[in-house]
Amino acid sequence: MTSTPRVQILNVRKQFAATAGRTSSERDNVAVNDVSLDIAAGEFFSLLGPSGCGKTTLLRILAGFETPDAGKIMIDGVDMTNVPPNRRPTNLVFQHYALFPHLSVEKNVAFGLGYQKIRGDEARQRVAAALEQVQLIGFENRKPHQLSGGQKQRVALARALVLRPKVLLLDEPLSALDQKLRREMQVELKHLQRSLGITFVFVTHDQEEALVMSDRIAVMNAGRLEQVGPSAEVFERPRTEFVARFMGAANFFNGGARRFIVRPEKLSLRPADASVNGQLVSRPVTVVERLYQGLSTTWTVREAGGGVLSVYEQNSAATQQGSLVSEGQPALLCWDRCHEVEMEAKGE
């Protein structure tokens, strides 16, 4: 007997009303189009896609800030579709923190407890526990303007966690941070989620961020789900051209009726006169460019038909090949067939 998913999104659709100045195509815009998802208890689940794909709208529907035109939102088997945000076992962490500038860290974190009629010793204990979870003990009396960007984000997390939600919803919470701090916070968030065991639903447009943090990823495009699966599967075995392109560089090939990709890191270059083992596929190419990037080297090559492809090699391999393969010279592009990922035909 399988357990009930923590979150079920059932055939949800959301179309925004026309407003003055919009073109006809914008008036017909469907932000979320017949989306269905199951999210397990304790899962770190990411909604990933480009700007305008519907991921934030779907998150706001989960939070109760938007009502779907069709479909249902279930949490632990209970229909939450028309339940207001303050009565759902969810909490939303906003992109830009939404802290009260005139309140201390402690009072910002405690703010929501008053609406749940939690006061006195219990409120103080909960606030202290939440601040400990996000490593902000000692910051209780500071105001938001006295905090760094990372500290503000921790306060926003503590304010959400103090209410003990079953599902924590996060809307691009790291996007305002610099790259170094963002990477540190990615690790902290993942560790926090694992230690608490709370279901996280995380919205991002950053592929690396989603891959680093998520148990599973749903890639969205134009309001629809393109692919849902474990992080490694979505990256290594994309089902559609959109996912393959969005998740990173991909080399596209046509083989009869098949269209498939091979990731740049799965390709290798050999001298044009090299003998190739029968397990490998090889194609003649011309080396266009070699870019040394420290740990790796990127090669750009051109097929006889004019197609431009990329090859990534670790420098242990790339340095050895550098004397054998040169810019402007012919070479063999090789790969193992097991690394070919066939694309679904449109409409499948």
C-alpha positions as CSV (number, residue, x, y, z in Angstrom):
1,M,0.0,0.0,0.0
2,T,1.5,3.3,-1.1
3,S,1.4,6.4,1.2
4,T,-0.6,9.5,0.2
5,P,1.7,12.2,-1.4
6,R,2.2,15.2,0.8
7,V,1.2,17.5,-2.1
8,Q,-1.0,16.6,-5.1
9,I,-1.6,19.1,-7.9
10,L,-4.5,17.7,-10.0
11,N,-5.1,19.1,-13.5
12,V,-4.5,22.7,-12.4
13,R,-5.2,25.5,-14.9
14,K,-4.8,29.3,-14.5
15,Q,-5.5,31.9,-17.1
16,F,-5.2,35.6,-16.2
17,A,-7.9,38.1,-17.2
18,A,-7.2,40.5,-20.1
19,T,-5.9,44.0,-19.1
20,A,-5.7,47.2,-21.1
21,G,-2.7,47.4,-23.4
22,R,-2.2,43.7,-23.8
23,T,-1.9,42.1,-27.3
24,S,-4.4,39.4,-28.2
25,S,-1.7,36.7,-27.6
26,E,-1.1,38.1,-24.1
27,R,-4.8,38.2,-23.4
28,D,-5.0,34.5,-24.3
29,N,-2.0,33.7,-22.1
30,V,-2.5,30.6,-19.9
31,A,0.0,30.8,-17.0
32,V,-0.6,27.2,-15.9
33,N,-2.0,24.6,-18.3
34,D,-3.4,21.3,-17.0
35,V,-0.5,20.6,-14.6
36,S,-0.6,17.5,-12.4
37,L,2.1,16.6,-9.9
38,D,2.7,14.4,-6.8
39,I,5.2,15.6,-4.3
40,A,6.3,13.2,-1.5
41,A,6.6,14.0,2.2
42,G,10.2,15.1,3.0
43,E,11.1,15.8,-0.6
44,F,13.1,18.7,-2.0
45,F,11.2,19.4,-5.2
46,S,12.1,22.2,-7.6
47,L,9.9,23.9,-10.2
48,L,12.5,25.0,-12.9
49,G,12.0,27.0,-16.0
50,P,12.6,30.3,-17.8
51,S,10.9,33.6,-16.8
52,G,7.2,33.5,-17.6
53,C,6.9,29.7,-17.7
54,G,4.3,29.6,-14.9
55,K,6.4,28.3,-12.1
56,T,5.8,31.2,-9.7
57,T,2.0,31.2,-10.5
58,L,1.9,27.5,-9.6
59,L,3.7,28.2,-6.3
60,R,1.2,31.0,-5.5
61,I,-1.6,28.6,-6.2
62,L,-0.1,26.1,-3.8
63,A,0.2,28.9,-1.2
64,G,-3.4,30.1,-1.7
65,F,-2.5,33.5,-3.1
66,E,-4.0,32.5,-6.5
67,T,-7.1,30.4,-7.1
68,P,-7.0,28.0,-10.1
69,D,-9.6,28.2,-12.8
70,A,-9.7,24.4,-12.8
71,G,-8.2,21.5,-10.9
72,K,-7.4,20.8,-7.3
73,I,-4.7,21.3,-4.7
74,M,-4.5,18.5,-2.1
75,I,-2.3,18.3,1.0
76,D,-2.1,15.0,2.8
77,G,-5.3,14.0,1.0
78,V,-7.3,17.1,2.1
79,D,-8.7,19.4,-0.6
80,M,-7.0,22.9,-0.1
81,T,-8.1,24.5,-3.3
82,N,-10.3,27.1,-1.7
83,V,-8.7,27.3,1.7
84,P,-7.1,30.7,2.4
85,P,-3.3,31.0,2.9
86,N,-3.4,31.4,6.7
87,R,-5.3,28.1,7.1
88,R,-3.1,26.0,4.9
89,P,-0.2,23.9,6.4
90,T,2.2,25.8,4.1
91,N,4.4,28.9,4.3
92,L,5.9,31.0,1.5
93,V,9.4,32.5,1.5
94,F,9.5,35.4,-0.8
95,Q,12.3,36.4,-3.3
96,H,13.0,39.7,-1.6
97,Y,12.6,38.6,2.1
98,A,9.6,40.9,2.9
99,L,11.0,41.7,6.3
100,F,9.5,44.5,8.5
101,P,12.2,47.1,8.6
102,H,11.1,48.6,12.0
103,L,11.1,45.2,13.8
104,S,14.0,43.3,15.3
105,V,15.0,39.9,14.0
106,E,13.2,38.3,17.0
107,K,10.0,40.2,16.3
108,N,10.1,39.5,12.6
109,V,10.4,35.8,13.3
110,A,7.6,35.9,15.9
111,F,5.2,37.9,13.8
112,G,3.1,35.1,12.4
113,L,2.7,33.3,15.8
114,G,0.3,36.0,17.0
115,Y,-2.2,35.1,14.3
116,Q,-2.0,31.5,15.6
117,K,-2.6,32.7,19.2
118,I,0.8,31.4,20.2
119,R,2.3,33.8,22.8
120,G,4.5,33.9,25.9
121,D,7.0,31.1,26.7
122,E,5.9,28.9,23.8
123,A,6.4,31.7,21.3
124,R,9.9,32.6,22.7
125,Q,10.9,28.9,22.6
126,R,9.7,28.5,19.0
127,V,11.6,31.7,17.9
128,A,14.8,30.6,19.6
129,A,14.5,27.1,18.0
130,A,13.9,28.7,14.5
131,L,16.9,31.1,14.9
132,E,19.1,28.2,16.0
133,Q,18.0,26.2,12.9
134,V,19.2,29.0,10.6
135,Q,22.3,29.8,12.7
136,L,21.2,33.3,13.9
137,I,21.4,32.9,17.7
138,G,22.8,36.3,18.9
139,F,21.1,38.3,16.2
140,E,17.7,38.6,18.0
141,N,17.9,42.4,18.6
142,R,19.3,43.5,15.2
143,K,17.1,45.3,12.6
144,P,17.0,44.2,9.0
145,H,19.3,47.1,7.8
146,Q,22.0,45.7,10.1
147,L,22.1,42.4,8.3
148,S,23.8,41.0,5.2
149,G,21.8,39.6,2.3
150,G,22.4,36.1,3.5
151,Q,21.4,36.9,7.1
152,K,18.1,38.5,5.8
153,Q,17.4,35.4,3.9
154,R,17.9,33.3,7.1
155,V,15.5,35.5,9.0
156,A,12.9,35.0,6.3
157,L,13.4,31.2,6.5
158,A,13.2,31.3,10.3
159,R,9.9,33.3,10.1
160,A,8.5,30.6,7.9
161,L,9.9,27.7,9.9
162,V,8.6,29.0,13.3
163,L,5.0,28.2,12.1
164,R,6.0,24.6,11.6
165,P,4.6,24.1,8.1
166,K,4.2,20.7,6.5
167,V,5.3,22.3,3.2
168,L,7.7,25.2,2.8
169,L,7.3,27.1,-0.5
170,L,10.3,29.1,-1.7
171,D,10.1,31.6,-4.6
172,E,13.6,32.2,-6.0
173,P,14.9,32.9,-2.5
174,L,18.6,33.1,-3.5
175,S,18.4,35.2,-6.6
176,A,19.3,38.5,-4.9
177,L,22.5,37.0,-3.4
178,D,26.0,37.2,-5.0
179,Q,27.3,34.0,-6.6
180,K,29.6,33.0,-3.7
181,L,26.9,33.5,-1.0
182,R,24.3,31.8,-3.3
183,R,26.4,28.7,-3.5
184,E,26.9,28.6,0.3
185,M,23.1,29.1,0.9
186,Q,22.3,26.3,-1.5
187,V,24.3,23.9,0.7
188,E,22.8,25.3,3.9
189,L,19.2,25.1,2.6
190,K,19.7,21.5,1.5
191,H,21.2,20.5,4.9
192,L,18.4,22.4,6.7
193,Q,15.7,20.6,4.6
194,R,17.3,17.2,5.3
195,S,17.6,17.8,9.1
196,L,14.0,19.1,9.4
197,G,12.4,16.6,7.0
198,I,10.0,19.2,5.8
199,T,8.7,19.1,2.2
200,F,10.4,22.0,0.2
201,V,8.9,23.2,-3.1
202,F,11.5,25.5,-4.6
203,V,11.1,27.8,-7.6
204,T,14.2,28.7,-9.6
205,H,15.3,29.6,-13.2
206,D,18.8,28.5,-12.4
207,Q,19.6,25.0,-13.7
208,E,22.7,24.5,-11.5
209,E,20.8,25.5,-8.4
210,A,18.0,23.0,-9.1
211,L,20.5,20.2,-9.8
212,V,22.5,20.8,-6.6
213,M,19.6,21.0,-4.3
214,S,16.7,18.9,-5.6
215,D,15.6,15.3,-5.1
216,R,13.4,15.8,-8.2
217,I,12.8,18.6,-10.7
218,A,9.8,19.6,-12.8
219,V,10.9,21.5,-15.9
220,M,8.1,23.9,-17.0
221,N,7.7,25.7,-20.4
222,A,4.8,27.9,-21.4
223,G,2.6,26.8,-18.5
224,R,3.1,23.0,-19.1
225,L,5.3,20.3,-17.6
226,E,8.0,19.3,-20.1
227,Q,9.6,16.6,-17.8
228,V,9.5,15.5,-14.2
229,G,12.1,13.3,-12.6
230,P,15.2,12.9,-10.4
231,S,17.8,15.6,-11.0
232,A,20.4,13.4,-12.6
233,E,17.8,11.9,-14.9
234,V,16.5,15.3,-16.1
235,F,20.0,16.4,-16.9
236,E,21.4,13.2,-18.3
237,R,18.3,11.9,-20.1
238,P,16.2,14.9,-21.2
239,R,13.1,13.8,-23.1
240,T,12.4,16.9,-25.2
241,E,14.5,19.4,-27.2
242,F,13.4,22.1,-24.8
243,V,14.6,20.3,-21.7
244,A,17.9,19.3,-23.5
245,R,18.6,22.9,-24.5
246,F,17.4,24.5,-21.2
247,M,19.4,22.1,-19.0
248,G,22.7,23.0,-20.7
249,A,24.7,22.6,-23.8
250,A,23.6,19.7,-26.0
251,N,24.8,18.5,-29.4
252,F,21.9,17.5,-31.7
253,F,22.2,14.8,-34.3
254,N,19.9,13.3,-36.9
255,G,20.2,9.6,-37.5
256,G,17.5,8.5,-40.1
257,A,14.2,9.0,-38.4
258,R,15.8,9.5,-35.1
259,R,16.8,12.8,-33.5
260,F,19.1,12.5,-30.5
261,I,21.6,14.4,-28.4
262,V,25.0,13.7,-27.0
263,R,26.3,15.8,-24.1
264,P,29.6,17.7,-24.8
265,E,31.3,15.9,-22.0
266,K,30.4,12.5,-23.5
267,L,32.3,13.3,-26.8
268,S,36.0,13.0,-27.5
269,L,38.3,14.1,-30.3
270,R,40.9,12.0,-32.1
271,P,43.4,12.6,-34.9
272,A,41.7,12.3,-38.3
273,D,43.8,9.1,-39.2
274,A,43.3,7.4,-35.8
275,S,41.8,3.9,-35.7
276,V,38.5,3.8,-33.8
277,N,37.2,0.9,-31.8
278,G,34.1,-0.7,-33.2
279,Q,32.0,0.2,-30.1
280,L,32.4,3.9,-30.9
281,V,30.6,6.1,-33.4
282,S,32.9,8.5,-35.3
283,R,32.3,11.4,-37.6
284,P,34.9,13.6,-39.5
285,V,35.0,17.2,-38.3
286,T,37.2,20.2,-38.5
287,V,38.5,21.8,-35.3
288,V,37.4,25.4,-35.2
289,E,38.5,26.6,-31.7
290,R,40.2,25.4,-28.5
291,L,39.4,27.3,-25.3
292,Y,41.5,26.4,-22.2
293,Q,39.4,27.0,-19.0
294,G,41.6,25.8,-16.2
295,L,40.1,22.5,-15.1
296,S,38.7,21.8,-18.6
297,T,39.0,22.6,-22.3
298,T,36.1,23.4,-24.6
299,W,36.6,22.5,-28.3
300,T,34.3,23.8,-31.0
301,V,34.2,21.6,-34.2
302,R,32.3,21.8,-37.5
303,E,30.8,18.9,-39.3
304,A,31.0,18.6,-43.1
305,G,27.4,19.8,-43.4
306,G,28.2,22.9,-41.5
307,G,26.8,21.9,-38.0
308,V,28.7,23.3,-35.1
309,L,29.3,21.1,-32.0
310,S,30.9,21.4,-28.6
311,V,33.2,19.0,-26.8
312,Y,34.2,19.3,-23.2
313,E,37.3,17.5,-21.9
314,Q,38.9,17.4,-18.5
315,N,42.4,18.8,-18.8
316,S,44.1,15.5,-18.0
317,A,42.7,14.3,-21.3
318,A,42.5,17.6,-23.1
319,T,46.2,18.4,-22.5
320,Q,47.2,15.1,-24.0
321,Q,45.1,15.6,-27.0
322,G,46.2,19.1,-27.5
323,S,49.4,18.1,-29.4
324,L,47.4,15.7,-31.6
325,V,44.4,17.8,-32.5
326,S,44.8,21.4,-33.6
327,E,42.7,24.4,-34.6
328,G,41.9,24.4,-38.4
329,Q,42.8,20.7,-38.8
330,P,40.6,17.7,-39.5
331,A,39.8,15.3,-36.6
332,L,37.4,12.5,-35.6
333,L,34.5,13.2,-33.3
334,C,33.8,10.0,-31.3
335,W,31.2,8.8,-28.8
336,D,29.7,5.6,-27.4
337,R,26.2,4.9,-28.5
338,C,25.1,4.4,-24.9
339,H,25.4,8.2,-24.5
340,E,22.8,8.9,-27.2
341,V,19.6,10.3,-25.8
342,E,16.7,10.1,-28.2
343,M,14.3,13.1,-28.3
344,E,10.5,12.5,-28.2
345,A,8.7,13.6,-31.3
346,K,6.6,16.7,-30.8
347,G,3.1,15.7,-29.6
348,E,4.2,12.5,-27.9
